[in-house]
């Protein structure tokens, strides 16, 4: 930028002037004014073009890397910026490239500790009764006169809805554009393993998500997960199941607490429910930010702390991706 300015100024000052004609002070002053105005005009035009927000659409893939590459090229030519600014840009690039693994390491340690606790430290006093409960909940046993605990039944059915809620939260706004690891295998595994199957993806997740094409919204599974009908049914089912557990008597709750202290199956399921409830507000915030709905839907963030009902309510009220043209990109002819 400055090099171009110096070339312009050099061309202006290299104009041949006859020796016989004396150089007046006014002419010299005019030349200085011309040089100064050229320099300012060139500088402001460069920076005004760089700072225009429309140059790099924020829904395009990798716009942050493009912006930083331009800034780096400018910094290499501009001696005014010091080493501190370049070091700050390098640190930001490291974070953008996913090199800050602090969160991933902590999540991996959490997952490893949970796996060790599940397999080695959880109570396992009633393995035969656990198998019987599992067969009853899966309707593999007929009516033998045994009355199942209502709190346990509610926990079982609400755990069947959690993977659907997480699928609606993670697809497509929690996909990783900087890694080749898809999210759908972990979502499928969560129907059997719950949060224990989702935590490895949380460790490997590298935002931001790739742009969503319009054709994807009309195909499975986004057309199902983005449907207001799906969100409404999940919310209504969750309200009914939680109400059923709240209406259970005190004897059922005391019995359930006794199961929690003795049963490996029920103990692990309760921890799974707690983990899913604890991570849900973060993914609500991530999805809300990706849809540019943070200003209007920020009141739902504290509501999402309510187990299951909070995230389900957000899914029912959030705007559809088809209504958010900023987040949706048309398929390019090369991709077609």
Rosetta blueprint (number, residue, H / E / L):
1 X L
2 X H
3 X H
4 X H
5 X H
6 X H
7 X H
8 X H
9 X H
10 X H
11 X H
12 X H
13 X H
14 X L
15 X L
16 X L
17 X L
18 X L
19 X L
20 X L
21 X L
22 X L
23 X L
24 X L
25 X H
26 X H
27 X H
28 X H
29 X H
30 X H
31 X H
32 X H
33 X H
34 X H
35 X H
36 X H
37 X H
38 X H
39 X H
40 X H
41 X H
42 X H
43 X H
44 X H
45 X H
46 X H
47 X H
48 X H
49 X H
50 X H
51 X L
52 X L
53 X L
54 X L
55 X L
56 X L
57 X L
58 X L
59 X L
60 X L
61 X L
62 X L
63 X H
64 X H
65 X H
66 X H
67 X H
68 X H
69 X H
70 X H
71 X H
72 X H
73 X H
74 X H
75 X H
76 X H
77 X H
78 X L
79 X L
80 X L
81 X L
82 X L
83 X H
84 X H
85 X H
86 X H
87 X H
88 X H
89 X H
90 X H
91 X H
92 X H
93 X H
94 X H
95 X H
96 X H
97 X L
98 X L
99 X L
100 X L
101 X L
102 X H
103 X H
104 X H
105 X H
106 X H
107 X H
108 X H
109 X H
110 X H
111 X H
112 X H
113 X H
114 X H
115 X H
116 X H
117 X H
118 X H
119 X H
120 X H
121 X H
122 X L
123 X L
124 X L
125 X L
126 X L
127 X H
128 X H
129 X H
130 X H
131 X H
132 X H
133 X H
134 X H
135 X H
136 X H
137 X H
138 X L
139 X L
140 X L
141 X L
142 X L
143 X L
144 X L
145 X L
146 X L
147 X L
148 X L
149 X L
150 X H
151 X H
152 X H
153 X H
154 X H
155 X H
156 X H
157 X H
158 X H
159 X H
160 X H
161 X H
162 X H
163 X H
164 X H
165 X H
166 X H
167 X H
168 X H
169 X H
170 X H
171 X L
172 X L
173 X L
174 X L
175 X L
176 X L
177 X L
178 X L
179 X L
180 X L
181 X L
182 X L
183 X L
184 X H
185 X H
186 X H
187 X H
188 X H
189 X H
190 X H
191 X H
192 X H
193 X H
194 X L
195 X H
196 X H
197 X H
198 X H
199 X H
200 X H
201 X H
202 X H
203 X H
204 X H
205 X L
206 X L
207 X L
208 X L
209 X L
210 X L
211 X L
212 X E
213 X E
214 X H
215 X H
216 X H
217 X H
218 X L
219 X L
220 X L
221 X L
222 X H
223 X H
224 X H
225 X H
226 X L
227 X L
228 X H
229 X H
230 X H
231 X H
232 X H
233 X H
234 X H
235 X H
236 X H
237 X H
238 X H
239 X H
240 X H
241 X H
242 X H
243 X H
244 X H
245 X H
246 X H
247 X L
248 X L
249 X L
250 X H
251 X H
252 X H
253 X H
254 X H
255 X H
256 X H
257 X H
258 X H
259 X H
260 X H
261 X H
262 X H
263 X L
264 X H
265 X H
266 X H
267 X H
268 X H
269 X H
270 X H
271 X H
272 X H
273 X H
274 X H
275 X H
276 X H
277 X H
278 X H
279 X H
280 X H
281 X H
282 X H
283 X H
284 X H
285 X H
286 X H
287 X H
288 X H
289 X H
290 X H
291 X L
292 X L
293 X L
294 X H
295 X H
296 X H
297 X H
298 X L
299 X H
300 X H
301 X H
302 X H
303 X H
304 X L
305 X L
306 X L
307 X L
308 X L
309 X H
310 X H
311 X H
312 X H
313 X H
314 X H
315 X H
316 X H
317 X H
318 X L
319 X L
320 X L
321 X H
322 X H
323 X H
324 X L
325 X L
326 X L
327 X L
328 X E
329 X E
330 X L
331 X L
332 X L
333 X L
334 X L
335 X L
336 X L
